[in-house]
């Protein structure tokens, strides 16, 4: 009798769970999901809507019991306005930006990409010249109003050639009507074909932005629906399904190209974090902070890959992007309430430097203010220090410490504000004798951290801090530190 009751109870519970799921689906309004032709993320093939974002969104919404209908919109403006208006609308392949943040409800990211400036070998534009040098390229094709274009506008590019469609921009690039083109990387390779890319020896002049594409829902969509969709997207990332979908459309994809649970970024700033070139295009992240971050993640069930960014772009994104982290970040009083913090993982003392040959001496801030120009990387804590102390002679056009260092050595700047370990590293890297550089006045001392955006779950931040504390308690942190900075006190 007991066994029969148990069986009946099991059947009843199964029916109840099924009924609840059916009720959940029935209660959820069908979402109309739109997108524009944007290969390989969203396009139509044999009458079906396919692509990286389309497939991930469809699978996630199916797994979350969210009924959806997909369609191809005739224009971005039409689809964007329809999603703004609602009801029960969603738009795919939407770059998450500060300006759009409060206009929609969001689930994602479903994909990510870089915004690059591409040039043919025949253009005379060299590979890897950086953001600042790319501002001197004669002409760069962009699509008017697209995020790729507005990002460059905000960065001070005045050499943009505007086109009304992506097809027109690609045609201009192929016909050598422009020297370069700014584009989403995956879209560009898809548009020109991989064979053409290789035949023309196309290279990347600079990577100027990391973009993340989300599902943008109209504001009326219930928060529980959004959360179910987000949980389903996270599950696809964790079990590898997102990467499998990528491979269907981008056969050369590697796991670093796929969004993770935490979008983890760093800049080129040796010896804390930098790239070592190996096997041509493939790079390996090195540095003391990189090793510390990797060890923190080794204690967790999921490891987020590290992405490279410019400091200015990464710092800007850190202020609005959910589940975003940036290292190595100086924890200054001005930044204290802007982020959540894990650390310290290093420390820096900013100093003024001059070339020995110049004979310039700096013993006070007033003497530094009297110079022609002082170079420092844009958006760094050192840049903030100069602004806060009333300097009017700031040259902060460099996107990396190496660019700022070169501005000093070339005579473009009279002095450099940077930290001591970084200057020593740059001297070695550039073959500059340290005797050619004179250390002047020390200014600010800060401890450095991993900074998390405020809309990252506090539980994740607490887990990272706990893992770091455990490293410091058992000696693993000290081992990494002494490998890079033997004889220098730990932070």
Secondary structure, DSSP 8 states (H G I E B T S, - for coil): -HHHHHHHHHHHHHHHHHHHHHHHHHHS--EEEEE--BTTTBEEETTEEESHHHHHHHHHHHHTT--EEEEE-S-HHHHHHHHHH-SSEEEEEEE--TTTTTTSEEEEEEEEEEEEEEE-GGGT--TT--HHHHTTSS-EEEETTSHHHHHHHHTT---EEEESSHHHHHHHHHTTSSSEEEEEHHHHHHHH-HHHHHHTT-EEEEEEEEEEEEEEE-TTS-HHHHHHHHHHHHHHHHTTHHHHHHHHH-TT--GGGS--SSEEEE--BTTTBEEEE-STT-EEEESHHHHHHHHHHHTSSS---EEE--HHHHHHHHTT-TTEEEEEEE--TTTTTTSEEEEEEEEEEEEEEEEGGG-----SHHHHHTSS-EE--TTSHHHHHHHHTT-S-EE---SSHHHHHHHHHTTS-SEEEEEHHHHHHHHHHHT--GGGEEEEEEEEEEEEEEEE-TTS-HHHHHHHHHHHHHHHHHTHHHHHHHHHHTTS---
